[in-house]
Amino acid sequence: MVSLGFRRASECSLYLSKEETMTSKSISSSTLKLIAMFAMLIDHIAWVLFPLEINMNILSDNWIANSMHMIGRLAFPVFAFCIAEGYLHSHDLKNYLKRLGMLAFISILPFSLIGWVTGIGFITQNTVFTLFLGLCALYFSDRQQKTWKKVLIVLFCFALSVLADGGLGGGVFGIYAFAKIKNPTARRITGFAALISIQLLLLAVNFSISGLAEPAIAFAGFLLVTSFYNGRKGPSIGKLFYYFYPLHLLVLALLRIGYLLLTH
């Protein structure tokens, strides 16, 4: 009886220590989204200020542009991680899919506009399409019983994401891995590797130290930030991201247009 009581006390102590470990971590899902939005804003400001320095696969001589873009590389993996978390905890997945899909289409115009004014050219797709397709891969594959159907759905969403945003096509795989792998460390490492799978393949074909710098720095930043994630939603930020994404692109594009009109 004494040993049984000791065992239960030990189990209780272990449970409490796990709870204390989780609550001692300071970053909630809402905070992760805010961090990602800030990183994305810094990256897009660099688009407007330094339009000739956009290709971050080859580092330029402009250290300010490089630094801003490197900060920006944190945004997508954190957003992808949050999409997976949202899928695991959302009470209304259909509405979640609908909101994200609408955001992707609404953002076509401002994303294309900022692409035009910075000299990239018109871009009809944006990274939200990849996030949306990653969520679709999870939602529709989980509603299939046969493994081959699950695989086909994930591959189909991946193919669409390559068309939507070729540089981030691996995002579908990353989001899927973030949601399916249970071990906290393994899911972050494997998920990030899947996230940049296309970039890694291209890097293997045309290796360069500068090309390796971007994913390496993004990986370090992602691991650091998510290591403080406490698994909780945190203070509600409502639909802030759904308004912020298209509006910040539109404002930056208009500022760039104003600058061009004043200087030409």
Secondary structure as a PSIPRED ss2 file (coil, helix, strand):
# PSIPRED VFORMAT (PSIPRED V4.0)

   1 M C   1.000  0.000  0.000
   2 V H   0.000  1.000  0.000
   3 S H   0.000  1.000  0.000
   4 L H   0.000  1.000  0.000
   5 G H   0.000  1.000  0.000
   6 F H   0.000  1.000  0.000
   7 R H   0.000  1.000  0.000
   8 R H   0.000  1.000  0.000
   9 A H   0.000  1.000  0.000
  10 S H   0.000  1.000  0.000
  11 E H   0.000  1.000  0.000
  12 C H   0.000  1.000  0.000
  13 S H   0.000  1.000  0.000
  14 L H   0.000  1.000  0.000
  15 Y H   0.000  1.000  0.000
  16 L H   0.000  1.000  0.000
  17 S H   0.000  1.000  0.000
  18 K H   0.000  1.000  0.000
  19 E H   0.000  1.000  0.000
  20 E H   0.000  1.000  0.000
  21 T H   0.000  1.000  0.000
  22 M H   0.000  1.000  0.000
  23 T H   0.000  1.000  0.000
  24 S H   0.000  1.000  0.000
  25 K C   1.000  0.000  0.000
  26 S C   1.000  0.000  0.000
  27 I E   0.000  0.000  1.000
  28 S C   1.000  0.000  0.000
  29 S H   0.000  1.000  0.000
  30 S H   0.000  1.000  0.000
  31 T H   0.000  1.000  0.000
  32 L H   0.000  1.000  0.000
  33 K H   0.000  1.000  0.000
  34 L H   0.000  1.000  0.000
  35 I H   0.000  1.000  0.000
  36 A H   0.000  1.000  0.000
  37 M H   0.000  1.000  0.000
  38 F H   0.000  1.000  0.000
  39 A H   0.000  1.000  0.000
  40 M H   0.000  1.000  0.000
  41 L H   0.000  1.000  0.000
  42 I H   0.000  1.000  0.000
  43 D H   0.000  1.000  0.000
  44 H H   0.000  1.000  0.000
  45 I H   0.000  1.000  0.000
  46 A H   0.000  1.000  0.000
  47 W H   0.000  1.000  0.000
  48 V H   0.000  1.000  0.000
  49 L H   0.000  1.000  0.000
  50 F C   1.000  0.000  0.000
  51 P H   0.000  1.000  0.000
  52 L H   0.000  1.000  0.000
  53 E H   0.000  1.000  0.000
  54 I C   1.000  0.000  0.000
  55 N C   1.000  0.000  0.000
  56 M C   1.000  0.000  0.000
  57 N C   1.000  0.000  0.000
  58 I C   1.000  0.000  0.000
  59 L C   1.000  0.000  0.000
  60 S C   1.000  0.000  0.000
  61 D C   1.000  0.000  0.000
  62 N C   1.000  0.000  0.000
  63 W H   0.000  1.000  0.000
  64 I H   0.000  1.000  0.000
  65 A H   0.000  1.000  0.000
  66 N H   0.000  1.000  0.000
  67 S H   0.000  1.000  0.000
  68 M H   0.000  1.000  0.000
  69 H H   0.000  1.000  0.000
  70 M H   0.000  1.000  0.000
  71 I H   0.000  1.000  0.000
  72 G H   0.000  1.000  0.000
  73 R C   1.000  0.000  0.000
  74 L C   1.000  0.000  0.000
  75 A H   0.000  1.000  0.000
  76 F H   0.000  1.000  0.000
  77 P H   0.000  1.000  0.000
  78 V H   0.000  1.000  0.000
  79 F H   0.000  1.000  0.000
  80 A H   0.000  1.000  0.000
  81 F H   0.000  1.000  0.000
  82 C H   0.000  1.000  0.000
  83 I H   0.000  1.000  0.000
  84 A H   0.000  1.000  0.000
  85 E H   0.000  1.000  0.000
  86 G H   0.000  1.000  0.000
  87 Y H   0.000  1.000  0.000
  88 L H   0.000  1.000  0.000
  89 H H   0.000  1.000  0.000
  90 S C   1.000  0.000  0.000
  91 H C   1.000  0.000  0.000
  92 D C   1.000  0.000  0.000
  93 L H   0.000  1.000  0.000
  94 K H   0.000  1.000  0.000
  95 N H   0.000  1.000  0.000
  96 Y H   0.000  1.000  0.000
  97 L H   0.000  1.000  0.000
  98 K H   0.000  1.000  0.000
  99 R H   0.000  1.000  0.000
 100 L H   0.000  1.000  0.000
 101 G H   0.000  1.000  0.000
 102 M H   0.000  1.000  0.000
 103 L H   0.000  1.000  0.000
 104 A H   0.000  1.000  0.000
 105 F H   0.000  1.000  0.000
 106 I H   0.000  1.000  0.000
 107 S C   1.000  0.000  0.000
 108 I H   0.000  1.000  0.000
 109 L H   0.000  1.000  0.000
 110 P H   0.000  1.000  0.000
 111 F H   0.000  1.000  0.000
 112 S H   0.000  1.000  0.000
 113 L H   0.000  1.000  0.000
 114 I H   0.000  1.000  0.000
 115 G H   0.000  1.000  0.000
 116 W H   0.000  1.000  0.000
 117 V H   0.000  1.000  0.000
 118 T C   1.000  0.000  0.000
 119 G C   1.000  0.000  0.000
 120 I C   1.000  0.000  0.000
 121 G C   1.000  0.000  0.000
 122 F C   1.000  0.000  0.000
 123 I C   1.000  0.000  0.000
 124 T C   1.000  0.000  0.000
 125 Q C   1.000  0.000  0.000
 126 N C   1.000  0.000  0.000
 127 T H   0.000  1.000  0.000
 128 V H   0.000  1.000  0.000
 129 F H   0.000  1.000  0.000
 130 T H   0.000  1.000  0.000
 131 L H   0.000  1.000  0.000
 132 F H   0.000  1.000  0.000
 133 L H   0.000  1.000  0.000
 134 G H   0.000  1.000  0.000
 135 L H   0.000  1.000  0.000
 136 C H   0.000  1.000  0.000
 137 A H   0.000  1.000  0.000
 138 L H   0.000  1.000  0.000
 139 Y H   0.000  1.000  0.000
 140 F H   0.000  1.000  0.000
 141 S H   0.000  1.000  0.000
 142 D C   1.000  0.000  0.000
 143 R C   1.000  0.000  0.000
 144 Q C   1.000  0.000  0.000
 145 Q C   1.000  0.000  0.000
 146 K C   1.000  0.000  0.000
 147 T H   0.000  1.000  0.000
 148 W H   0.000  1.000  0.000
 149 K H   0.000  1.000  0.000
 150 K H   0.000  1.000  0.000
 151 V H   0.000  1.000  0.000
 152 L H   0.000  1.000  0.000
 153 I H   0.000  1.000  0.000
 154 V H   0.000  1.000  0.000
 155 L H   0.000  1.000  0.000
 156 F H   0.000  1.000  0.000
 157 C H   0.000  1.000  0.000
 158 F H   0.000  1.000  0.000
 159 A H   0.000  1.000  0.000
 160 L H   0.000  1.000  0.000
 161 S H   0.000  1.000  0.000
 162 V H   0.000  1.000  0.000
 163 L H   0.000  1.000  0.000
 164 A H   0.000  1.000  0.000
 165 D C   1.000  0.000  0.000
 166 G H   0.000  1.000  0.000
 167 G H   0.000  1.000  0.000
 168 L H   0.000  1.000  0.000
 169 G C   1.000  0.000  0.000
 170 G C   1.000  0.000  0.000
 171 G H   0.000  1.000  0.000
 172 V H   0.000  1.000  0.000
 173 F H   0.000  1.000  0.000
 174 G H   0.000  1.000  0.000
 175 I H   0.000  1.000  0.000
 176 Y H   0.000  1.000  0.000
 177 A H   0.000  1.000  0.000
 178 F H   0.000  1.000  0.000
 179 A H   0.000  1.000  0.000
 180 K H   0.000  1.000  0.000
 181 I C   1.000  0.000  0.000
 182 K C   1.000  0.000  0.000
 183 N C   1.000  0.000  0.000
 184 P H   0.000  1.000  0.000
 185 T H   0.000  1.000  0.000
 186 A H   0.000  1.000  0.000
 187 R H   0.000  1.000  0.000
 188 R H   0.000  1.000  0.000
 189 I H   0.000  1.000  0.000
 190 T H   0.000  1.000  0.000
 191 G H   0.000  1.000  0.000
 192 F H   0.000  1.000  0.000
 193 A H   0.000  1.000  0.000
 194 A H   0.000  1.000  0.000
 195 L H   0.000  1.000  0.000
 196 I C   1.000  0.000  0.000
 197 S H   0.000  1.000  0.000
 198 I H   0.000  1.000  0.000
 199 Q H   0.000  1.000  0.000
 200 L H   0.000  1.000  0.000
 201 L H   0.000  1.000  0.000
 202 L H   0.000  1.000  0.000
 203 L H   0.000  1.000  0.000
 204 A H   0.000  1.000  0.000
 205 V H   0.000  1.000  0.000
 206 N C   1.000  0.000  0.000
 207 F C   1.000  0.000  0.000
 208 S C   1.000  0.000  0.000
 209 I H   0.000  1.000  0.000
 210 S H   0.000  1.000  0.000
 211 G H   0.000  1.000  0.000
 212 L H   0.000  1.000  0.000
 213 A H   0.000  1.000  0.000
 214 E H   0.000  1.000  0.000
 215 P H   0.000  1.000  0.000
 216 A H   0.000  1.000  0.000
 217 I H   0.000  1.000  0.000
 218 A H   0.000  1.000  0.000
 219 F H   0.000  1.000  0.000
 220 A H   0.000  1.000  0.000
 221 G H   0.000  1.000  0.000
 222 F H   0.000  1.000  0.000
 223 L H   0.000  1.000  0.000
 224 L H   0.000  1.000  0.000
 225 V H   0.000  1.000  0.000
 226 T H   0.000  1.000  0.000
 227 S C   1.000  0.000  0.000
 228 F C   1.000  0.000  0.000
 229 Y E   0.000  0.000  1.000
 230 N C   1.000  0.000  0.000
 231 G C   1.000  0.000  0.000
 232 R C   1.000  0.000  0.000
 233 K C   1.000  0.000  0.000
 234 G C   1.000  0.000  0.000
 235 P C   1.000  0.000  0.000
 236 S C   1.000  0.000  0.000
 237 I C   1.000  0.000  0.000
 238 G C   1.000  0.000  0.000
 239 K C   1.000  0.000  0.000
 240 L H   0.000  1.000  0.000
 241 F H   0.000  1.000  0.000
 242 Y H   0.000  1.000  0.000
 243 Y H   0.000  1.000  0.000
 244 F H   0.000  1.000  0.000
 245 Y H   0.000  1.000  0.000
 246 P H   0.000  1.000  0.000
 247 L H   0.000  1.000  0.000
 248 H H   0.000  1.000  0.000
 249 L H   0.000  1.000  0.000
 250 L H   0.000  1.000  0.000
 251 V H   0.000  1.000  0.000
 252 L H   0.000  1.000  0.000
 253 A H   0.000  1.000  0.000
 254 L H   0.000  1.000  0.000
 255 L H   0.000  1.000  0.000
 256 R H   0.000  1.000  0.000
 257 I H   0.000  1.000  0.000
 258 G H   0.000  1.000  0.000
 259 Y H   0.000  1.000  0.000
 260 L H   0.000  1.000  0.000
 261 L H   0.000  1.000  0.000
 262 L H   0.000  1.000  0.000
 263 T H   0.000  1.000  0.000
 264 H C   1.000  0.000  0.000
